[in-house]
Amino acid sequence: MSTTLNDRLHVLLEPLAVTAGVDLEEVTLSKVGGRRVLDVTLDADGGVDLDTVAELSRAFGEALDGPEGTAVLGDGEYRLEVGSPGVDRLLTLPRHWHRARTRLVKAQLGAGGEVTGRVLESDEDGVLLEIPPVKGRGKATERRLAYAEIAKARVQVEFNRKGLDDADEADDAEDVDDVDGVEDADVEPDEA
């Protein structure tokens, strides 16, 4: 099996991403308006911050402009674009499903049909979805899908996202209560 240029670029850049504690999701070299554009997509649990993107952009540029990078990419000009996956990214790996916990997803099934549900949990073999009731009537149900059953799946955009678990809500409330950077303590009033 022959390796593609994108595969060789992935092998060159992945150790830098791993060192920074992020996953190198995708490397794609394409031509846009006669110029070569190298798109690099990074992700991590909790997302990738802008400082990490900037650090890795510099590190990737140095690697690509060095002897190993020139051997893979050649001497021609290119534009490097480093970022995180968009909301329309396909969920193809177990870690994608793990990172989509509490999110609403639409999955097209290999046997036909589709399922829309909220990701409750996932593991190396499949995902447990909470399926909302039809037309808001009845109770939500749960359905376990093996990844092998899923032909294609994407996170759905929600403007009023529901589904945060108690720990997430507590974290959100703690962030609001702790605006001054000082942990609040339960203090009883002095008795006179």
Backbone bond lengths (Angstrom), bond angles and torsions (degrees), N, CA, C in turn:
res aa  C-N    CA-C-N  psi(-1)  N-CA   C-N-CA  omega(-1)  CA-C   N-CA-C  phi
1 M - - - 1.460 - - 1.536 108.27 -
2 S 1.294 116.40 127.82 1.463 119.69 -178.26 1.527 109.78 -87.21
3 T 1.331 115.54 146.43 1.462 119.75 177.44 1.517 108.93 -91.30
4 T 1.312 114.93 143.10 1.461 120.41 179.40 1.526 109.44 -86.86
5 L 1.310 115.87 168.70 1.462 121.50 175.69 1.525 110.29 -59.06
6 N 1.338 117.22 -42.47 1.470 120.67 178.80 1.529 110.59 -61.29
7 D 1.344 117.61 -39.19 1.473 121.15 178.12 1.525 110.52 -63.51
8 R 1.329 117.44 -43.19 1.465 120.43 -179.55 1.525 111.07 -66.53
9 L 1.327 117.23 -36.90 1.464 120.95 176.31 1.534 110.24 -65.96
10 H 1.307 116.70 -39.12 1.461 121.98 178.02 1.533 109.87 -60.40
11 V 1.334 116.59 -46.31 1.468 121.52 179.37 1.533 110.60 -61.76
12 L 1.311 118.21 -37.76 1.462 122.21 179.60 1.528 111.92 -67.81
13 L 1.323 117.44 -41.60 1.460 121.72 -171.85 1.532 114.22 -91.21
14 E 1.319 117.67 -24.81 1.464 120.20 -174.22 1.534 114.12 -57.90
15 P 1.338 120.32 -42.68 1.476 118.71 179.35 1.533 112.93 -58.72
16 L 1.321 117.86 -32.92 1.468 120.84 178.26 1.528 110.71 -67.79
17 A 1.331 116.07 -39.86 1.461 120.41 178.41 1.526 110.62 -66.77
18 V 1.320 116.39 -43.84 1.466 120.70 -179.90 1.526 110.37 -60.67
19 T 1.327 116.66 -42.30 1.467 121.17 178.67 1.531 110.71 -60.46
20 A 1.329 117.17 -34.24 1.468 121.45 179.65 1.529 112.18 -83.23
21 G 1.343 117.20 -2.54 1.460 120.56 177.64 1.509 115.25 81.15
22 V 1.349 117.15 24.29 1.463 120.67 178.64 1.523 109.57 -125.88
23 D 1.325 115.29 163.87 1.458 121.48 176.80 1.521 109.56 -95.54
24 L 1.318 115.63 134.03 1.462 120.96 173.28 1.523 105.79 -87.01
25 E 1.316 116.33 102.81 1.461 121.42 -173.95 1.516 113.05 -79.34
26 E 1.332 116.24 -42.26 1.462 118.25 -173.83 1.521 109.89 -156.98
27 V 1.327 115.06 143.51 1.458 122.52 173.45 1.521 106.46 -130.86
28 T 1.321 116.98 122.60 1.461 121.18 -177.50 1.523 109.94 -135.46
29 L 1.306 116.33 123.26 1.463 121.89 174.39 1.517 107.58 -103.14
30 S 1.326 116.42 125.98 1.462 120.45 -179.70 1.521 109.18 -140.34
31 K 1.323 115.25 169.57 1.473 121.19 175.38 1.511 108.31 -106.28
32 V 1.337 114.85 129.70 1.459 121.03 177.76 1.516 106.59 -130.05
33 G 1.315 116.51 113.43 1.462 120.31 179.60 1.516 113.43 58.65
34 G 1.319 117.40 36.55 1.455 121.26 178.94 1.524 114.17 83.51
35 R 1.336 117.90 -3.77 1.469 121.73 178.88 1.522 109.28 -108.53
36 R 1.319 115.21 148.00 1.466 119.99 175.85 1.525 108.99 -84.49
37 V 1.315 115.27 133.17 1.462 122.19 178.83 1.523 107.52 -123.82
38 L 1.334 115.82 125.26 1.448 121.84 177.79 1.527 108.04 -106.51
39 D 1.341 115.76 108.70 1.461 122.53 178.59 1.518 109.10 -95.00
40 V 1.325 116.73 126.00 1.453 122.53 177.96 1.525 107.38 -121.40
41 T 1.334 116.36 125.31 1.455 121.74 -178.97 1.522 109.58 -110.98
42 L 1.343 115.72 127.16 1.459 123.59 -178.93 1.521 109.51 -116.33
43 D 1.333 116.30 152.09 1.455 119.90 174.28 1.518 108.90 -153.12
44 A 1.325 116.15 161.97 1.461 122.30 178.30 1.519 107.73 -160.33
45 D 1.316 116.49 161.32 1.458 119.78 172.57 1.520 106.93 -59.73
46 G 1.319 116.58 128.90 1.463 120.03 -178.29 1.520 113.42 85.70
47 G 1.335 117.90 -0.86 1.457 121.68 179.10 1.520 112.63 88.52
48 V 1.316 115.33 176.89 1.462 122.54 -178.40 1.524 107.34 -117.17
49 D 1.342 116.93 125.68 1.458 119.49 -178.68 1.532 110.92 -84.33
50 L 1.318 115.62 165.44 1.459 121.64 -176.40 1.521 113.14 -64.60
51 D 1.332 117.17 -33.29 1.469 119.99 178.01 1.524 110.65 -63.21
52 T 1.324 116.72 -41.40 1.468 120.84 178.50 1.519 110.62 -65.83
53 V 1.325 116.98 -41.28 1.468 120.86 177.93 1.529 109.80 -61.22
54 A 1.335 117.49 -44.26 1.468 121.06 -179.90 1.527 111.16 -64.53
55 E 1.347 116.74 -45.47 1.467 120.95 178.50 1.523 111.27 -58.31
56 L 1.323 115.34 -48.08 1.461 119.16 -177.41 1.522 111.88 -71.22
57 S 1.316 118.55 -30.63 1.477 120.42 175.48 1.524 109.59 -59.76
58 R 1.337 116.45 -45.19 1.475 120.47 177.82 1.529 111.03 -63.65
59 A 1.338 116.53 -46.73 1.470 120.52 -178.64 1.521 111.13 -63.68
60 F 1.330 117.37 -41.86 1.460 120.46 178.52 1.529 110.55 -63.97
61 G 1.337 116.77 -43.11 1.467 121.04 179.10 1.519 111.70 -59.11
62 E 1.343 116.31 -43.84 1.468 119.96 178.53 1.525 111.12 -63.71
63 A 1.331 116.87 -42.55 1.472 120.28 179.76 1.524 111.29 -65.43
64 L 1.329 115.97 -41.76 1.475 120.03 -178.58 1.518 111.93 -69.61
65 D 1.338 117.37 -31.59 1.458 121.11 -179.86 1.530 112.28 -86.17
66 G 1.336 116.86 -10.17 1.462 121.29 178.34 1.523 111.12 -80.55
67 P 1.329 117.14 179.80 1.460 121.95 -176.12 1.533 114.04 -58.39
68 E 1.348 116.89 -42.31 1.475 119.12 179.69 1.523 110.99 -66.48
69 G 1.327 116.26 -42.40 1.459 120.46 -179.59 1.513 112.17 -66.00
70 T 1.330 116.24 -41.59 1.461 120.53 178.57 1.525 110.40 -63.97
71 A 1.340 116.38 -35.41 1.467 120.07 177.83 1.525 111.25 -64.48
72 V 1.328 117.26 -33.13 1.467 121.36 -179.51 1.519 111.55 -86.84
73 L 1.335 116.59 -48.77 1.457 122.45 -171.50 1.521 113.61 -91.18
74 G 1.318 117.40 -25.40 1.458 120.48 -176.08 1.522 110.54 91.93
75 D 1.330 115.11 -179.20 1.464 120.78 -175.50 1.525 114.28 -90.12
76 G 1.309 118.94 -11.80 1.462 121.06 -174.95 1.519 113.19 -66.35
77 E 1.328 115.03 164.12 1.456 121.11 179.04 1.521 110.43 -71.86
78 Y 1.324 114.97 152.08 1.457 121.61 176.24 1.524 107.54 -152.18
79 R 1.324 115.59 158.66 1.462 121.06 173.87 1.525 106.82 -111.46
80 L 1.316 117.05 127.17 1.460 123.21 -179.49 1.522 109.37 -97.41
81 E 1.328 116.51 125.35 1.460 121.93 176.85 1.521 107.89 -123.44
82 V 1.316 116.53 119.26 1.459 122.35 -178.33 1.522 108.10 -117.91
83 G 1.319 116.52 131.94 1.460 120.08 179.85 1.511 111.52 -163.25
84 S 1.321 115.01 -173.50 1.460 121.49 178.49 1.525 108.56 -103.69
85 P 1.342 116.91 163.73 1.465 119.16 -177.76 1.524 111.26 -66.86
86 G 1.298 115.95 146.40 1.452 120.91 176.97 1.513 110.78 -80.32
87 V 1.305 115.14 173.98 1.455 120.39 -178.09 1.534 111.23 -65.49
88 D 1.318 117.73 -21.24 1.462 120.41 -176.80 1.528 113.39 -90.15
89 R 1.336 117.13 10.49 1.446 120.62 -179.18 1.529 110.66 -66.10
90 L 1.316 116.13 140.01 1.453 120.71 175.35 1.524 109.99 -69.94
91 L 1.323 116.14 143.55 1.458 122.23 174.26 1.523 106.68 -91.36
92 T 1.317 117.06 103.65 1.467 120.46 -173.64 1.524 113.96 -118.02
93 L 1.322 117.91 -17.73 1.464 121.72 -176.62 1.527 109.96 -122.90
94 P 1.332 117.72 154.86 1.468 119.63 177.85 1.529 113.18 -53.45
95 R 1.336 118.15 -36.42 1.474 118.82 -179.46 1.520 111.54 -67.42
96 H 1.341 118.42 -28.99 1.467 120.58 176.27 1.524 109.81 -64.89
97 W 1.330 116.10 -42.08 1.465 120.66 179.59 1.527 110.16 -67.22
98 H 1.317 117.29 -40.36 1.472 121.41 178.34 1.533 109.74 -59.17
99 R 1.321 116.63 -42.98 1.465 121.26 -178.68 1.524 112.21 -73.34
100 A 1.317 117.31 -15.19 1.466 121.57 179.70 1.531 112.18 -94.47
101 R 1.341 116.86 10.08 1.469 119.82 -179.59 1.526 109.94 -55.09
102 T 1.298 116.57 136.12 1.476 128.79 -176.77 1.527 112.69 76.41
103 R 1.318 118.42 -1.86 1.470 120.95 -179.35 1.525 110.36 -90.92
104 L 1.304 116.45 152.01 1.451 123.39 175.71 1.525 107.85 -84.45
105 V 1.334 117.42 129.45 1.462 121.57 -179.76 1.522 110.06 -128.36
106 K 1.317 114.67 153.37 1.462 121.33 172.94 1.517 106.58 -116.79
107 A 1.347 115.57 123.77 1.459 121.34 -178.30 1.521 110.13 -117.88
108 Q 1.319 115.64 126.80 1.462 120.57 171.61 1.518 106.83 -89.18
109 L 1.323 115.99 130.83 1.451 121.12 -176.10 1.520 110.90 -91.01
110 G 1.320 116.00 145.79 1.456 121.44 179.66 1.516 112.20 -62.67
111 A 1.334 117.75 -31.01 1.466 122.08 -179.79 1.527 111.61 -84.18
112 G 1.314 117.35 1.45 1.458 121.63 -178.22 1.518 110.59 104.71
113 G 1.290 115.81 154.76 1.457 121.40 -178.66 1.514 111.23 86.51
114 E 1.326 114.45 176.66 1.454 119.87 178.44 1.517 109.82 -145.56
115 V 1.307 115.06 159.47 1.459 122.60 -179.49 1.520 107.32 -132.30
116 T 1.337 116.13 133.76 1.451 121.12 173.51 1.517 107.41 -117.39
117 G 1.330 115.55 127.98 1.458 119.11 -179.64 1.513 111.43 -164.67
118 R 1.319 114.88 170.21 1.456 122.00 -179.89 1.520 109.00 -94.16
119 V 1.335 117.10 134.44 1.456 121.77 -179.21 1.526 108.89 -73.06
120 L 1.332 115.36 117.09 1.458 121.03 177.25 1.522 111.01 -91.32
121 E 1.320 115.72 -44.98 1.461 121.06 178.57 1.517 108.63 -161.32
122 S 1.328 114.73 162.25 1.461 120.13 178.13 1.514 108.50 -149.33
123 D 1.323 115.05 159.42 1.460 121.20 176.26 1.528 107.70 -143.47
124 E 1.296 117.90 -163.40 1.469 121.39 -176.55 1.528 112.98 -71.26
125 D 1.352 117.80 -17.01 1.463 120.86 -174.79 1.521 114.70 -106.13
126 G 1.342 116.94 -27.10 1.449 118.35 -175.77 1.509 112.63 -174.90
127 V 1.329 113.94 -167.66 1.461 121.09 -173.20 1.529 109.24 -136.73
128 L 1.331 115.89 145.72 1.455 122.10 174.57 1.526 107.13 -105.62
129 L 1.334 115.57 122.11 1.463 121.68 -179.09 1.520 110.64 -110.84
130 E 1.323 115.97 144.29 1.451 121.40 169.80 1.525 106.28 -96.44
131 I 1.333 115.72 116.82 1.463 121.92 -177.25 1.530 108.07 -94.28
132 P 1.340 117.51 120.70 1.468 119.49 -178.70 1.532 110.66 -67.88
133 P 1.337 116.40 154.24 1.464 119.04 178.23 1.527 111.07 -66.03
134 V 1.314 115.71 152.58 1.465 121.58 179.21 1.526 108.75 -68.64
135 K 1.314 116.33 128.32 1.465 123.86 179.11 1.530 112.28 53.54
136 G 1.342 116.96 29.48 1.456 120.94 176.01 1.506 114.54 73.37
137 R 1.343 118.16 7.65 1.469 120.85 -178.91 1.517 109.40 -103.28
138 G 1.310 115.32 138.70 1.452 119.82 178.11 1.519 110.82 91.07
139 K 1.328 113.86 -165.54 1.455 119.79 -178.38 1.523 110.36 -107.78
140 A 1.308 114.45 153.57 1.461 119.64 174.25 1.528 108.56 -67.77
141 T 1.332 115.46 150.53 1.458 121.02 177.30 1.522 108.58 -119.67
142 E 1.303 116.11 165.86 1.456 120.78 176.95 1.520 108.89 -112.29
143 R 1.334 114.70 145.50 1.468 119.99 177.98 1.525 108.61 -141.58
144 R 1.301 115.41 128.91 1.458 121.76 177.19 1.518 107.97 -95.65
145 L 1.330 115.58 130.35 1.461 121.88 176.55 1.516 109.40 -121.11
146 A 1.320 116.01 132.67 1.461 119.95 171.28 1.522 106.82 -78.42
147 Y 1.322 117.35 145.76 1.463 119.67 179.96 1.526 110.87 -57.71
148 A 1.318 117.35 -31.82 1.465 121.32 -179.92 1.532 111.89 -63.33
149 E 1.328 118.07 -23.19 1.465 122.44 179.05 1.526 112.60 -79.36
150 I 1.326 116.85 -18.14 1.470 121.82 -171.30 1.526 109.71 -96.29
151 A 1.333 115.95 120.65 1.469 120.38 177.37 1.526 110.56 -81.30
152 K 1.335 116.46 -40.57 1.467 121.01 -177.16 1.524 108.20 -160.24
153 A 1.347 116.52 140.94 1.466 119.84 178.77 1.520 110.04 -148.03
154 R 1.322 114.68 144.50 1.466 121.67 178.39 1.526 109.45 -140.25
155 V 1.345 115.05 151.06 1.463 121.49 172.39 1.525 107.47 -71.34
156 Q 1.318 116.29 141.01 1.452 121.91 178.06 1.529 109.42 -96.06
157 V 1.308 116.56 142.76 1.464 121.42 179.12 1.522 108.15 -75.60
158 E 1.349 115.85 129.02 1.461 121.64 177.19 1.524 107.90 -126.64
159 F 1.305 116.39 124.30 1.452 119.84 179.76 1.529 111.59 -82.46
160 N 1.312 117.64 -31.60 1.468 122.75 176.45 1.514 106.92 -119.70
161 R 1.309 115.57 69.01 1.461 121.63 -173.64 1.519 111.97 -64.41
162 K 1.317 114.43 128.87 1.449 121.74 175.28 1.516 106.99 -112.71
163 G 1.335 116.31 168.91 1.452 118.41 173.86 1.510 114.41 109.29
164 L 1.335 118.48 7.41 1.460 118.81 175.39 1.518 108.00 -68.37
165 D 1.310 116.85 136.46 1.460 118.84 177.42 1.526 109.46 -80.16
166 D 1.318 116.28 173.30 1.465 120.81 -175.84 1.519 112.62 -57.70
167 A 1.341 117.84 -38.88 1.465 120.78 -179.10 1.519 110.43 -64.60
168 D 1.351 116.81 -42.23 1.465 120.40 178.43 1.526 110.56 -63.97
169 E 1.356 116.55 -42.00 1.456 120.08 179.74 1.520 110.31 -65.16
170 A 1.334 117.02 -40.05 1.462 120.48 178.50 1.523 110.24 -63.63
171 D 1.337 117.04 -42.32 1.459 120.58 177.29 1.520 110.73 -60.62
172 D 1.352 116.53 -43.53 1.458 120.46 179.42 1.523 110.43 -62.51
173 A 1.347 117.25 -43.66 1.459 121.16 -179.79 1.524 110.27 -65.54
174 E 1.336 116.93 -39.64 1.463 120.93 179.10 1.525 110.09 -63.02
175 D 1.331 117.05 -39.14 1.460 120.25 178.91 1.529 110.85 -62.52
176 V 1.337 117.02 -37.81 1.454 120.50 -179.68 1.516 110.59 -72.21
177 D 1.347 117.17 -43.38 1.460 120.82 -178.39 1.523 112.53 -67.47
178 D 1.315 117.02 -29.12 1.459 121.68 -170.94 1.530 111.13 -102.46
179 V 1.342 116.56 45.41 1.460 119.98 -175.27 1.515 113.76 -70.70
180 D 1.329 117.78 -22.55 1.454 118.99 -178.25 1.520 113.21 -91.67
181 G 1.341 117.11 1.57 1.458 120.54 179.01 1.511 113.13 81.98
182 V 1.324 117.57 1.41 1.459 121.75 179.34 1.511 107.76 -109.98
183 E 1.327 115.55 128.43 1.454 119.35 -179.02 1.518 108.80 -67.87
184 D 1.346 116.20 129.70 1.442 121.34 179.36 1.530 109.13 -78.44
185 A 1.312 117.61 142.09 1.458 122.49 178.16 1.519 108.79 -117.81
186 D 1.324 114.24 152.33 1.459 117.99 174.90 1.532 106.84 -75.84
187 V 1.316 116.26 118.37 1.464 120.97 -177.85 1.511 107.85 -119.76
188 E 1.306 116.16 128.21 1.459 120.47 177.42 1.529 108.75 -88.90
189 P 1.302 118.50 140.90 1.472 119.68 178.06 1.521 109.85 -65.25
190 D 1.332 115.93 149.43 1.467 120.89 177.18 1.506 109.38 -68.03
191 E 1.327 113.92 139.92 1.465 117.71 177.09 1.517 108.50 -90.02
192 A 1.312 116.99 136.75 1.468 121.03 -178.06 1.484 111.52 -91.08
